[in-house]
Amino acid sequence: QLQLVESGGGLVQSGGSLRVSCIVSGFTLDSYAIGWFRQAPGRVREEILCISSSDSPMYYVDSVKGRFTITRNSAKNTVYLQMNSLRPEDTAVYSCAAGPDCHTYEYWGRGIQVTVSS
């Protein structure tokens, strides 16, 4: 059974850091691209980062460049989203997805709340 589960969300103060994890099971992590998405209240979901199956990171939102990093640990079947210098506007539900490339996603996690207080 293919599954993606996010963990590590929570409440953090503005300027702080948080690392959220996407733990996968039921498939070989190295064969898939993993994307991170977020959806803030009242806004549409946006893709913020992706790491390809060849470990190339791709950024889709300018505001996270230099602050967010995506990495893969295949031994732990986990992809991490490291978020630094967090801002209140980063508050959202963050979810991960897997697919054959960074434009096609087939499997989704349920998401996890990240709240940044001012």
Secondary structure, 3 states (H helix, E strand, C coil): CCEEEEECCEEEECCCCEEEEEEEECCCHHHCEEEEEEECCCCCCEEEEEECCCCCEEECCHHHCCCEEEEEEHHHCEEEEEECCCCHHHCEEEEEEEECECCECCEECCCEEEEEEC
